[in-house]
Every structure is written in structure tokens, then in C-alpha cells.
Amino acid sequence: MVATVDGTSSRAGYITIRHSLGGVTYTSIYYHIWKSTTRVTVGRIVAAGQRISEVGTSGVSGGNHLHLEIWQGAPGSARSLDPAPFLKTHGVDLYRGAKAVLATKPPTTCTYYVTTPLNFRTGPSLSSAVLRVLPVRTAAVAVAGQSSNGYFPVRVGTQSGWLSSGYLSMKLLRCRRSPRPRPSPRSWPRLRPALPPPCRAGTPKPAAPKPATPKPAASKPAASKPAASKPAAPKPAASKPAAPKPAASKPAASKPATYKTTSALNFRRSPSLTGAKIRVIPRGASVGTVKATSGVWRKVVYLGATGWVHSAYLAKR
């Protein structure tokens, strides 16, 4: 055991263990622990399979879980390893018995782009010799997970060296183009109205329209004698209005679903992992109905207080 740090609502607690396997030094780190010294202390030697602590949700966390890191060497200046295949080669299968595996295979290489004219050095230090200065937007290929002293070992073309990670981006920056000059009003061409083509010799001019000859008025026929008036037919009796149909009964409104927690989780003032923590809601507690939704967060009321919880740790009652 080389480090034990207790967790708070704003800081993730962790335990660090140094291992020696086949003459190679490895470091494992276990994050989000609340109390780091309940079972172990710094300097103590632990064995494989020994319980060292309990899973927690300290720091930036949405619920109880373990964040595990494996490093070959000391953290920060070594090569990070994927815990699942590394532990499987040593007899520990993290995925055995799991209900779901959401992990994706990490890439073996990453392509970065230089964001400013940058020194390409022979080593991970400002004192290392400069091979050349790389221009902006130069592509550099790095091995995923390798770094040292804030530098990445990269390959630019066929040349290998080191670049400061603070001046690299995984997105290719676009060059800004200067706007095209617009012509001044004096240089704009003057537009003239289109004129009809002139008449050519031998082309007959269109004849002027002749005035319309008025047509003689039609003679009116002689007025006929009025026909004898017939007695008016009796009006039909007014029909009675139909009786109004009874209104259809509305179906009874369904009751909103209520929820309970499936694990102890943080009750926060805002829908974010950085939101202030109100309290930790225990497992199996009822939080009633969902009042509002924001992404994966749900607004609920617990013990008279209103706040937000992560939906991954809720289940219908």
C-alpha cells in the first residue's frame, strides 16, 4: 500500500497499490472510496483476493461504482493499461457474471494536430534537443496511453520524437480565408433599360387596331300576361330538435409511476455531477414521482427536499 486518501463530496477518495510482477513494477488505483483506511493502511502488504475497501460515490460521481486504473510504472509518467485484458492474463476475469458489458475497445493510436508552431524534441523535456519546428495543422500519430512529463511520444511522417500535449488537438483546425474584395460603387457597371429592336427596312409595321363596330341592340320580346296565382302550400310542421346525447365518460387518468433507488446515490441540487450534494439517498428508498427531466437526471423529492438524481440508479416500484 503506497497511498490512502479519504473521499469527500468534491474529491474522489482512492487507494494506491504498487505491484511487482516478473521484475516489472505496476500500479493500481481504486477511486471513489469514502473511507480509505477501514481495512488497510499505508505500508501494509496485501494479498490477491483480499478486500481492501468498499465501493463508494465520492467526488464527481453519479452513484456507487469503482473507477480502476492500471499503470505500468509510476502514475503520470508511465503507460496506462486496459484493466480487463491485463487482469485476465493474471487469472481475474472482470466480465465474468456481468449483466452487461458497456466497455469499448480503446484505439491503439491517436492522431493529433499541432495548434501552434511547436518544437519537435528528442525527449520529454524542455532541455531536450529540438529536431525541428512543426507548423500549425501538422499531423502527429501517438500511441494511445503513453505520456511522460506532459509530453507525448509521436511519429511525424517517418521521424519519431516528443511533443508537448498542451499544444495538440484531436480536431483539425480550419484555416481562415480572407474575404474577397468587393468592387467599389464607381466600378459597378451601369445598367440601361432594354429597348425594343428597331424596325428594319421591308418589315411591315403592325397595323393599328380598328375600332369595334357597335352591334345593334336586340329587340325585347312582348311582355306576357301574368299567370294566375296558386294558393300557397301549407308549411310543414317544424321538427323537434333531437335530444342531446349523453357525454361519453372519460377514462380514469392513470397514476404516475413512483420510483425507488437501486443503490446508494448522491442527491444533488442541480442535474450535474458537479452539482452540490444535498445528501446520500440509501438503497431501496422511495423518491416518489419524477417532477422533471434533464438528460439522464431526474428531479425528485426526498425527505422534504427537492433535488436531482441519476436515472441509472432508479427503478419503478
C-alpha positions in Angstrom: 0.0 0.0 0.0 1.5 3.3 -1.1 -1.4 5.8 -0.7 -4.8 6.1 1.1 -6.9 9.2 0.6 -10.4 9.7 2.0 -13.1 11.0 -0.3 -15.4 14.0 0.1 -18.4 15.3 -2.0 -15.9 17.2 -4.2 -12.9 14.9 -4.1 -12.7 11.3 -5.1 -11.1 9.1 -2.4 -8.7 6.4 -3.6 -6.3 3.6 -2.6 -3.0 3.1 -4.5 -1.1 -0.2 -4.5 2.3 -1.0 -6.0 2.9 -4.4 -7.5 5.9 -6.3 -8.8 5.3 -8.9 -11.5 8.2 -10.6 -13.2 10.5 -7.8 -12.3 8.2 -5.1 -13.7 6.6 -2.5 -11.5 2.8 -1.9 -11.9 0.5 0.5 -10.0 -3.2 0.0 -9.4 -5.6 2.8 -8.2 -9.1 2.4 -6.9 -11.2 5.6 -7.0 -14.5 6.9 -5.4 -13.9 5.4 -1.9 -15.3 7.2 1.1 -13.1 6.0 3.9 -9.8 4.6 2.6 -8.4 3.2 5.9 -11.2 1.0 7.0 -9.3 -2.2 6.1 -5.8 -1.2 5.0 -3.1 1.4 5.8 0.0 2.7 4.0 2.9 0.4 4.1 0.9 -2.7 4.6 1.4 -5.7 2.3 -1.9 -7.1 0.8 -2.6 -10.4 -1.0 -4.5 -11.1 -4.2 -8.2 -11.5 -3.4 -8.0 -9.6 -0.1 -10.8 -7.0 0.5 -9.2 -3.5 0.8 -12.3 -1.2 1.0 -15.9 -0.7 -0.1 -17.3 0.8 -3.3 -18.3 4.5 -2.9 -19.5 7.5 -4.7 -17.2 10.3 -3.5 -16.1 13.1 -5.8 -17.6 13.6 -9.3 -19.9 10.6 -9.3 -23.5 9.7 -10.1 -23.7 6.6 -7.9 -21.7 3.8 -6.2 -19.1 2.4 -8.6 -15.4 1.6 -8.9 -13.0 3.5 -11.2 -10.0 1.3 -11.7 -6.7 2.3 -13.3 -3.7 0.1 -14.0 -0.3 1.7 -14.8 3.0 0.1 -15.8 5.3 2.1 -13.7 4.5 5.2 -11.6 1.2 7.1 -12.4 1.6 10.1 -14.6 4.9 9.1 -16.2 4.1 5.5 -17.2 1.9 3.7 -19.7 -1.7 3.2 -18.8 -3.1 -0.3 -19.4 -6.6 -1.6 -20.1 -7.5 -3.3 -16.8 -9.8 -6.0 -18.3 -7.2 -7.9 -20.6 -4.4 -7.2 -18.2 -6.1 -8.8 -15.2 -7.5 -11.7 -17.3 -3.9 -12.7 -18.2 -3.3 -12.9 -14.4 -6.4 -15.0 -13.7 -9.0 -12.3 -12.9 -12.0 -12.0 -15.4 -13.8 -8.7 -14.7 -16.6 -9.6 -17.2 -17.5 -13.0 -15.8 -21.0 -12.9 -14.4 -21.6 -9.3 -15.5 -25.2 -8.5 -16.6 -23.9 -6.1 -19.3 -20.5 -5.0 -20.7 -20.5 -1.5 -22.0 -16.8 -1.1 -22.4 -15.5 -0.4 -25.9 -12.1 -1.4 -27.2 -9.7 1.6 -26.9 -7.7 2.7 -30.0 -4.1 1.7 -30.3 -3.1 5.0 -31.8 -4.4 8.6 -31.8 -3.8 11.3 -34.4 -3.2 14.8 -33.1 -2.8 18.1 -34.8 -0.4 20.9 -33.9 -2.3 24.1 -32.9 0.7 26.5 -32.9 4.3 26.4 -34.2 5.8 23.7 -31.9 9.2 22.3 -31.1 9.6 18.7 -32.1 12.1 17.3 -29.5 14.2 14.3 -28.9 12.9 13.7 -25.4 10.1 14.7 -23.0 11.7 17.8 -21.6 12.3 21.5 -22.4 16.0 20.7 -22.2 15.8 18.0 -24.9 17.2 18.9 -28.3 14.9 20.3 -31.0 14.7 18.2 -34.1 12.6 20.9 -36.0 9.7 23.3 -35.6 6.4 21.9 -36.8 3.9 24.3 -38.5 0.3 24.6 -37.5 -2.0 21.7 -38.5 0.8 19.2 -38.8 -0.5 15.6 -38.1 1.3 13.6 -35.4 0.5 9.9 -34.5 0.8 8.9 -30.9 0.5 5.5 -29.2 -2.7 5.6 -27.0 -2.0 5.8 -23.3 1.7 6.7 -23.4 2.9 10.0 -21.9 5.8 11.4 -19.8 6.2 14.7 -18.1 3.3 16.2 -20.1 4.8 15.1 -23.4 3.5 12.5 -26.0 5.8 10.2 -27.9 4.7 10.7 -31.5 5.6 10.0 -35.1 5.6 12.7 -37.7 6.0 11.1 -41.1 8.9 8.7 -40.6 10.5 10.7 -37.8 9.9 9.9 -34.1 10.1 12.4 -31.2 8.2 14.1 -28.4 5.6 16.9 -28.4 4.1 18.9 -25.6 0.5 17.7 -25.1 -0.8 21.2 -24.3 -0.4 22.3 -27.9 -2.1 19.3 -29.6 -5.7 18.8 -30.6 -7.6 15.8 -31.9 -9.5 18.2 -34.2 -8.0 19.6 -37.4 -8.3 23.4 -37.2 -9.6 25.2 -40.3 -7.7 28.0 -41.9 -9.5 31.3 -42.0 -9.8 32.7 -45.5 -9.5 36.4 -46.1 -12.7 37.9 -47.6 -12.7 38.7 -51.3 -12.5 42.4 -52.1 -15.8 43.8 -53.2 -15.9 46.3 -56.2 -16.4 49.9 -55.3 -19.7 51.6 -56.4 -17.8 53.5 -59.0 -16.6 50.3 -60.7 -20.1 48.8 -60.8 -21.4 48.6 -64.4 -24.3 50.9 -65.2 -27.5 49.0 -66.2 -29.6 50.5 -69.0 -33.2 49.6 -69.7 -33.6 47.2 -72.6 -35.0 48.8 -75.7 -37.1 47.0 -78.4 -35.2 46.2 -81.6 -35.5 48.9 -84.3 -37.7 48.2 -87.4 -35.8 47.0 -90.4 -36.4 48.1 -93.9 -39.1 45.9 -95.6 -40.5 44.8 -92.3 -44.2 45.8 -92.1 -45.2 47.8 -89.1 -48.0 46.3 -87.1 -51.4 47.7 -88.1 -53.3 49.9 -85.7 -56.3 48.2 -84.2 -59.6 49.0 -85.8 -62.4 50.5 -83.7 -65.0 47.9 -82.9 -68.3 48.3 -84.7 -71.2 48.6 -82.3 -73.7 45.8 -82.5 -77.4 46.7 -82.8 -79.4 46.3 -79.6 -81.5 43.1 -79.5 -85.3 43.7 -79.6 -87.2 42.8 -76.4 -90.0 40.3 -76.6 -93.5 41.4 -75.7 -94.5 41.1 -72.1 -96.6 38.1 -71.4 -99.7 38.2 -69.1 -99.1 37.3 -65.5 -100.2 33.7 -64.6 -102.9 33.2 -62.1 -101.5 32.9 -58.6 -101.8 29.4 -57.0 -102.7 29.0 -53.4 -99.7 28.7 -51.1 -98.9 25.2 -50.0 -99.1 24.6 -46.2 -95.8 24.8 -44.4 -94.5 21.5 -43.0 -94.6 21.2 -39.2 -91.3 22.2 -37.6 -89.3 19.1 -36.5 -88.4 18.8 -32.8 -84.7 19.1 -32.0 -83.1 15.8 -31.2 -82.4 15.1 -27.6 -78.7 15.7 -26.7 -76.7 12.5 -26.4 -75.2 11.8 -23.1 -71.5 12.8 -22.9 -69.1 9.9 -23.1 -67.4 9.2 -19.8 -63.7 10.0 -19.8 -61.3 7.2 -18.8 -59.8 7.5 -15.4 -56.3 9.1 -15.5 -53.5 6.7 -14.8 -51.5 7.3 -11.7 -47.9 8.5 -12.3 -45.2 5.9 -11.6 -43.3 6.1 -8.4 -39.6 5.1 -8.1 -37.1 3.7 -5.6 -33.3 3.7 -5.5 -31.4 0.6 -6.6 -28.2 1.8 -4.9 -27.0 4.5 -2.6 -26.6 7.6 -4.7 -25.9 11.3 -4.4 -28.8 13.7 -4.1 -27.7 16.9 -5.8 -29.0 20.5 -6.1 -28.5 20.6 -9.9 -28.6 18.0 -12.8 -24.8 17.6 -13.0 -22.0 15.6 -11.5 -20.6 18.9 -10.2 -23.8 20.0 -8.5 -23.7 20.5 -4.8 -24.6 17.3 -2.8 -27.6 17.5 -0.5 -27.2 14.1 1.0 -26.7 10.4 0.0 -30.0 8.5 -0.5 -29.8 4.9 0.8 -30.6 1.9 -1.4 -34.3 1.0 -1.6 -35.5 4.4 -0.5 -38.7 5.7 -2.1 -38.3 9.0 -4.0 -41.9 9.2 -5.3 -42.7 10.5 -8.7 -40.4 12.3 -11.2 -41.0 16.0 -11.2 -38.8 17.0 -14.1 -36.2 15.5 -16.5 -32.8 16.9 -17.7 -30.9 14.4 -19.9 -30.1 11.3 -17.7 -31.1 13.2 -14.5 -34.4 13.1 -12.7 -35.9 15.7 -10.3 -37.4 14.1 -7.2 -38.4 14.9 -3.6 -36.8 13.0 -0.7 -37.4 13.8 3.0 -39.0 17.1 2.1 -36.0 18.3 0.0 -36.1 18.7 -3.8 -33.1 17.7 -5.9 -31.7 15.6 -8.8 -30.6 12.0 -9.0 -29.1 9.9 -11.8 -31.7 7.8 -13.6 -29.4 4.8 -13.9 -30.0 4.1 -10.2 -33.8 4.4 -10.2 -36.4 1.6 -10.7 -40.2 1.6 -10.7 -41.9 0.5 -7.5 
